[in-house]
Amino acid sequence: MSPAAPAARTPQVVALLVVIAVMLVAPFGWRAATAAWGPAAESLPPSYLPALESRRERIPFDPGHIEGLQNMQPGFVIIGDSMGGRIDPARLTQLSDEFVAPILRNATGSAYWYLAFKNYVVAAGIHPGWVIVFFRDTNLTDPLWRGTGFYREVLDYAATDHEPELNEVMAARTTGPWFQVHRTVEETYGIGRARDWIEPGITSWLSRVVVGHVRRETFMDDMNAAFDLTHLRPIPEADLAAAEDRDADFAANVDTSVLPLFMDLAREQGLRLCFVRVLRRTIDGQPRPQSPALEQYVRDMRAWIEARGGVLLDDRDDPSMWTIRYDDGDHIAREDRVKYTEIFWERMQRLPGAGR
C-alpha cells in the first residue's frame, strides 16, 4: 500500500465523522423548538403507563360504552380488533335470544382488550353470559403488540388516569437493552413530546388547506370514519405475518402478559371468559401449516386458561370453519359472517354450562 493511501482516506473519515456528529446533534433542534414554542412539560398530564413514558398529551378516556352496556344488559360482549368483526351481532342475537355488544377497535392488541374488559365491562357492573375475546396466535401474551409506537394512543380511549396493573406488565416487558436504548433516545431528544406537539398541528393545517376551516371538523370525522370496521377495504396480505417461534413459548411469556389480569378480574367479578383463536386465512380450504412451537404454545395456553375457569376455542380445530371464505388478509368475507356466527353458536352450545 502506498504511503499516500492513508492520507487520501483522511477527508472521507472526516466527512463521515461530520455526518455522524450532525445526525447526533440535529435532533436537539426539535427539543429546542419544543421548549421554545411547545407546551411546557409540566402542563402535560402524567402518563398512566410511566413504564413507557413520563408525560404525554393523551386522548381523553371514552366512557360511552359503560352507559351503553348498562342500558343493553347484553348476554354476550365481544372484545377484540377487526377479527371480532366475523361475528354478525344480529344473527347471534336471533340465535341466542340475547343482546350482543361488540367492543371492537381496529388495530388493537391485548393491552387494549384488557382495558376494555376492565374499564367498560367490569365498570358497567353487568353480568353477561359470556365475554368473548378474539385474537390471533400469540397476541394474547404479547402486551406490546399494538400497545406502543404508532398504535400507542389508541389505548387512551379505554384507559383511566391510573393503570398500575397494566403498567407493571409493560415494565416487565421493557427491561431489555433495546428498550433501554429507545427510552434513552426518547428522553435525550424529547422525541415523543415533539411528536405529540407537532403532529396535531400538521394534521389540522392539512385539513384546513384541503377543505377549509368551515368543513374541517366534518372532514376529520369522515377520515376517521373511513377506517371504521364497517368500511374495511381489501388490503392484499393484510396482517398475515405468522407468529414467530420466539414468541411461541407460553410459559416464558404468560406471567408478563395481560392474560393473568384478565383471569383474576373475571374470577373476582364472577364473569365467564371465552378466548377465540381465529383461523388465519386458509389455503385451498385448508389451514396454513403451523410450527411445532406454535402447536405446543396453543396446548399450553388452553391448559392454563381452562385451569383458571376460562374457555379457549380454536377455530382451527373445527373443519367447518375451514369452509369460510376470506376477503383481505385474515378478514373473512362479509357475506360469510352469518355462516361463521351460526357455526360459532353451535360450538358455544356444546360448552359446559352454555346458558346463563
Secondary structure per residue as TSV (DSSP state, phi and psi in degrees):
chain	resnum	aa	ss	phi	psi
A	1	M	-	360.0	135.0
A	2	S	-	-74.4	151.8
A	3	P	T	-60.4	-22.1
A	4	A	H	-79.3	-15.6
A	5	A	H	-61.9	-49.2
A	6	P	H	-59.1	-39.4
A	7	A	H	-66.0	-34.6
A	8	A	H	-67.3	-30.6
A	9	R	H	-82.1	-15.0
A	10	T	H	-56.2	-47.4
A	11	P	H	-60.5	-35.4
A	12	Q	H	-66.6	-42.3
A	13	V	H	-63.6	-43.6
A	14	V	H	-61.5	-43.5
A	15	A	H	-62.0	-41.5
A	16	L	H	-63.4	-42.8
A	17	L	H	-64.2	-36.6
A	18	V	H	-65.3	-43.1
A	19	V	H	-61.6	-44.9
A	20	I	H	-62.2	-42.6
A	21	A	H	-62.8	-41.7
A	22	V	H	-64.1	-41.5
A	23	M	H	-63.0	-34.2
A	24	L	H	-79.0	-32.5
A	25	V	H	-89.8	-37.1
A	26	A	T	-54.4	-41.6
A	27	P	T	-60.6	-19.7
A	28	F	H	-63.0	-19.6
A	29	G	H	-61.9	-38.2
A	30	W	H	-63.5	-41.0
A	31	R	H	-64.7	-42.0
A	32	A	H	-65.0	-42.3
A	33	A	H	-63.7	-41.3
A	34	T	H	-65.1	-40.4
A	35	A	H	-65.8	-35.2
A	36	A	H	-79.7	-42.0
A	37	W	H	-121.7	-14.9
A	38	G	S	-83.1	177.9
A	39	P	-	-67.2	146.2
A	40	A	-	-63.2	141.1
A	41	A	G	-57.0	-39.6
A	42	E	G	-69.3	-14.1
A	43	S	G	-82.5	-14.8
A	44	L	S	-79.5	141.3
A	45	P	-	-70.5	147.6
A	46	P	B	-61.5	144.7
A	47	S	-	-74.6	145.4
A	48	Y	S	-79.4	-6.2
A	49	L	-	-126.8	70.8
A	50	P	T	-60.2	-17.1
A	51	A	T	-64.5	-24.5
A	52	L	T	-103.4	-30.4
A	53	E	-	-164.1	154.8
A	54	S	S	-85.3	-51.1
A	55	R	B	-138.1	148.5
A	56	R	-	-165.2	143.0
A	57	E	-	-69.7	123.4
A	58	R	-	-117.4	159.4
A	59	I	-	-77.3	134.9
A	60	P	-	-62.2	148.5
A	61	F	-	-57.9	134.6
A	62	D	-	-102.0	104.0
A	63	P	-	-87.2	4.2
A	64	G	H	-55.5	-35.0
A	65	H	H	-64.7	-28.7
A	66	I	H	-62.7	-52.3
A	67	E	H	-63.8	-39.1
A	68	G	H	-61.3	-42.1
A	69	L	H	-66.5	-40.2
A	70	Q	H	-64.5	-39.2
A	71	N	H	-71.4	-37.2
A	72	M	H	-79.8	-38.7
A	73	Q	-	50.5	62.7
A	74	P	-	-72.0	155.1
A	75	G	S	-86.2	-24.4
A	76	F	E	-131.6	133.4
A	77	V	E	-117.1	127.2
A	78	I	E	-110.9	124.6
A	79	I	E	-120.6	140.2
A	80	G	E	159.6	-166.7
A	81	D	S	-98.2	-148.5
A	82	S	G	-64.5	-17.6
A	83	M	G	-64.0	-30.5
A	84	G	G	-69.7	-13.2
A	85	G	G	-73.7	-2.3
A	86	R	G	-76.6	-14.4
A	87	I	S	-81.9	132.6
A	88	D	-	-94.4	105.2
A	89	P	H	-57.3	-39.2
A	90	A	H	-63.6	-42.8
A	91	R	H	-68.9	-39.9
A	92	L	H	-65.4	-34.9
A	93	T	H	-63.9	-42.5
A	94	Q	H	-61.9	-43.2
A	95	L	H	-70.9	-38.5
A	96	S	H	-98.2	-14.7
A	97	D	S	58.6	32.8
A	98	E	S	-132.2	147.5
A	99	F	-	-69.6	148.2
A	100	V	E	-121.3	126.8
A	101	A	E	-116.1	102.5
A	102	P	E	-81.1	129.3
A	103	I	E	-117.3	85.6
A	104	L	E	-119.1	138.2
A	105	R	-	-140.2	124.7
A	106	N	T	-58.6	152.3
A	107	A	T	55.9	44.5
A	108	T	-	-118.3	168.1
A	109	G	-	-131.3	-165.8
A	110	S	H	-64.6	-27.9
A	111	A	H	-63.8	-44.0
A	112	Y	H	-66.8	-41.5
A	113	W	H	-62.4	-39.7
A	114	Y	H	-64.4	-44.6
A	115	L	H	-62.1	-39.3
A	116	A	H	-63.6	-40.4
A	117	F	I	-63.5	-47.6
A	118	K	I	-72.4	-49.2
A	119	N	I	-91.5	-9.3
A	120	Y	I	-113.0	-62.6
A	121	V	I	-66.9	-54.7
A	122	V	I	-66.4	-41.9
A	123	A	H	-62.9	-29.2
A	124	A	H	-74.2	-17.0
A	125	G	T	72.1	22.7
A	126	I	-	-92.0	165.8
A	127	H	-	-136.1	75.8
A	128	P	-	-66.9	162.4
A	129	G	S	-63.6	-39.4
A	130	W	E	-144.6	141.7
A	131	V	E	-109.1	120.9
A	132	I	E	-115.1	124.9
A	133	V	E	-114.7	120.2
A	134	F	E	-94.2	138.2
A	135	F	E	-152.7	168.6
A	136	R	-	-117.6	129.2
A	137	D	T	45.4	-111.4
A	138	T	T	-97.5	10.9
A	139	N	G	-61.1	-29.9
A	140	L	G	-65.7	-26.7
A	141	T	G	-108.0	20.0
A	142	D	-	-126.4	87.2
A	143	P	T	-67.0	-18.3
A	144	L	T	-81.2	-15.0
A	145	W	T	-63.8	115.0
A	146	R	T	54.4	34.7
A	147	G	T	-120.4	-2.3
A	148	T	S	-136.4	176.2
A	149	G	G	63.0	-134.0
A	150	F	G	-57.2	-33.4
A	151	Y	G	-91.1	-0.2
A	152	R	G	-55.2	-47.2
A	153	E	G	-70.5	-14.8
A	154	V	G	-63.2	-29.8
A	155	L	G	-62.3	-27.0
A	156	D	G	-55.1	-38.2
A	157	Y	G	-58.2	-33.2
A	158	A	G	-107.8	2.1
A	159	A	-	-101.6	139.6
A	160	T	-	-86.9	-175.8
A	161	D	S	-68.8	-21.3
A	162	H	-	-135.7	123.1
A	163	E	-	-133.0	67.3
A	164	P	H	-62.5	-36.7
A	165	E	H	-66.9	-45.1
A	166	L	H	-66.8	-37.8
A	167	N	H	-61.4	-38.4
A	168	E	H	-63.6	-39.1
A	169	V	H	-64.5	-46.6
A	170	M	H	-62.9	-39.5
A	171	A	H	-62.0	-39.6
A	172	A	H	-68.0	-25.0
A	173	R	H	-92.3	-7.7
A	174	T	S	-118.6	35.8
A	175	T	-	-97.5	-7.0
A	176	G	S	-70.2	164.4
A	177	P	H	-61.5	-36.9
A	178	W	H	-66.7	-38.3
A	179	F	H	-67.7	-35.0
A	180	Q	H	-65.9	-40.8
A	181	V	H	-62.6	-46.4
A	182	H	H	-60.1	-44.4
A	183	R	H	-64.3	-39.4
A	184	T	H	-63.4	-43.3
A	185	V	H	-63.0	-44.2
A	186	E	H	-58.5	-47.3
A	187	E	H	-71.0	-36.9
A	188	T	H	-66.1	-45.9
A	189	Y	H	-98.1	-7.6
A	190	G	T	63.2	37.0
A	191	I	H	-63.9	-46.1
A	192	G	H	-61.2	-44.2
A	193	R	H	-64.8	-40.8
A	194	A	H	-64.6	-42.4
A	195	R	H	-62.9	-45.4
A	196	D	H	-64.8	-26.8
A	197	W	H	-84.0	-43.2
A	198	I	H	-80.8	-41.2
A	199	E	H	-58.5	-47.1
A	200	P	H	-61.4	-35.8
A	201	G	H	-65.1	-41.9
A	202	I	H	-64.8	-44.0
A	203	T	H	-60.5	-44.6
A	204	S	H	-64.0	-41.9
A	205	W	H	-63.5	-44.2
A	206	L	H	-61.2	-42.1
A	207	S	H	-65.3	-35.6
A	208	R	H	-68.1	-39.7
A	209	V	H	-66.1	-41.4
A	210	V	H	-75.0	-45.6
A	211	V	H	-122.3	-5.2
A	212	G	T	87.8	164.0
A	213	H	T	-66.8	-38.4
A	214	V	T	-63.6	-42.9
A	215	R	T	-96.6	12.1
A	216	R	H	-61.5	-48.1
A	217	E	H	-64.5	-40.6
A	218	T	H	-62.5	-42.4
A	219	F	H	-60.5	-45.4
A	220	M	H	-65.8	-39.5
A	221	D	H	-63.3	-41.9
A	222	D	H	-64.4	-39.8
A	223	M	H	-64.5	-42.8
A	224	N	H	-65.7	-40.9
A	225	A	H	-65.5	-27.1
A	226	A	T	-62.7	-22.4
A	227	F	T	-101.3	12.2
A	228	D	S	-68.0	156.7
A	229	L	G	-54.1	-37.1
A	230	T	G	-77.1	-4.7
A	231	H	G	-117.8	22.8
A	232	L	-	-61.0	136.0
A	233	R	-	-111.2	151.2
A	234	P	-	-59.4	130.6
A	235	I	-	-126.9	112.1
A	236	P	T	-54.2	130.6
A	237	E	T	57.7	30.4
A	238	A	T	-65.5	129.8
A	239	D	T	53.5	39.3
A	240	L	-	-96.9	2.5
A	241	A	-	-61.1	125.0
A	242	A	-	-75.9	155.9
A	243	A	-	-64.0	134.3
A	244	E	-	-83.3	147.6
A	245	D	G	-61.1	-26.6
A	246	R	G	-66.7	-22.1
A	247	D	G	-91.5	-11.3
A	248	A	-	-93.2	47.8
A	249	D	-	-123.8	93.2
A	250	F	H	-61.0	-46.8
A	251	A	H	-60.7	-35.1
A	252	A	H	-76.4	-19.8
A	253	N	H	-112.3	-22.4
A	254	V	G	-63.5	-38.4
A	255	D	G	-70.9	-17.6
A	256	T	G	-112.1	37.5
A	257	S	S	-126.4	177.4
A	258	V	S	-86.6	-4.2
A	259	L	H	-60.0	-45.0
A	260	P	H	-61.4	-34.1
A	261	L	H	-64.9	-42.9
A	262	F	H	-54.7	-54.2
A	263	M	H	-67.9	-40.5
A	264	D	H	-62.8	-43.9
A	265	L	H	-67.6	-39.2
A	266	A	H	-63.4	-41.9
A	267	R	H	-64.5	-43.4
A	268	E	H	-61.6	-37.0
A	269	Q	H	-95.2	-2.2
A	270	G	T	66.6	37.5
A	271	L	-	-107.7	145.7
A	272	R	-	-98.9	127.7
A	273	L	E	-108.0	133.8
A	274	C	E	-125.4	119.3
A	275	F	E	-100.2	129.7
A	276	V	E	-115.0	114.1
A	277	R	E	-85.7	114.2
A	278	V	-	-75.5	151.0
A	279	L	-	-80.2	120.4
A	280	R	-	-69.7	166.4
A	281	R	-	-47.0	127.4
A	282	T	-	-81.8	164.9
A	283	I	B	-120.7	112.8
A	284	D	T	52.7	42.0
A	285	G	T	75.3	14.4
A	286	Q	B	-125.0	145.2
A	287	P	-	-62.2	148.2
A	288	R	-	-66.8	148.4
A	289	P	-	-60.2	145.9
A	290	Q	-	-129.1	152.2
A	291	S	-	-72.0	156.5
A	292	P	H	-57.0	-34.5
A	293	A	H	-64.6	-41.7
A	294	L	H	-69.6	-36.5
A	295	E	H	-61.1	-43.7
A	296	Q	H	-66.6	-38.6
A	297	Y	H	-56.9	-46.7
A	298	V	H	-65.7	-40.1
A	299	R	H	-61.4	-45.0
A	300	D	H	-65.2	-40.5
A	301	M	H	-64.9	-43.2
A	302	R	H	-59.4	-48.3
A	303	A	H	-61.5	-40.8
A	304	W	H	-65.5	-45.7
A	305	I	H	-67.0	-44.9
A	306	E	H	-66.9	-32.8
A	307	A	H	-65.3	-18.7
A	308	R	T	-109.1	17.0
A	309	G	T	89.1	5.2
A	310	G	-	-96.8	-178.7
A	311	V	E	-131.2	139.2
A	312	L	E	-119.2	120.2
A	313	L	E	-106.5	127.1
A	314	D	E	-110.0	110.7
A	315	D	G	-58.4	-24.0
A	316	R	G	-64.7	-25.4
A	317	D	G	-76.2	-14.8
A	318	D	-	-108.5	109.1
A	319	P	G	-57.6	-26.6
A	320	S	G	-65.3	-25.5
A	321	M	G	-71.5	-22.1
A	322	W	G	-69.9	-17.3
A	323	T	G	-86.8	-5.8
A	324	I	-	-67.4	134.7
A	325	R	-	-85.2	150.8
A	326	Y	B	-112.5	156.5
A	327	D	-	-105.4	-104.2
A	328	D	S	-99.2	142.2
A	329	G	T	53.7	-129.5
A	330	D	T	-93.5	6.8
A	331	H	-	-82.3	128.0
A	332	I	B	-75.2	159.8
A	333	A	-	-63.5	138.8
A	334	R	G	-56.0	-38.7
A	335	E	G	-71.5	-9.8
A	336	D	G	-102.4	6.2
A	337	R	H	-64.3	-39.1
A	338	V	H	-63.8	-44.6
A	339	K	H	-60.3	-46.1
A	340	Y	H	-58.7	-44.5
A	341	T	H	-62.0	-39.6
A	342	E	H	-66.7	-41.7
A	343	I	H	-65.2	-42.7
A	344	F	H	-60.4	-43.7
A	345	W	H	-62.5	-40.7
A	346	E	H	-60.3	-40.4
A	347	R	H	-68.0	-40.1
A	348	M	H	-63.3	-36.1
A	349	Q	H	-64.4	-24.6
A	350	R	T	-84.6	-6.0
A	351	L	S	-73.8	146.2
A	352	P	T	-59.9	134.3
A	353	G	T	62.5	44.5
A	354	A	-	-61.0	-33.9
A	355	G	-	-78.5	179.9
A	356	R	-	-65.7	360.0
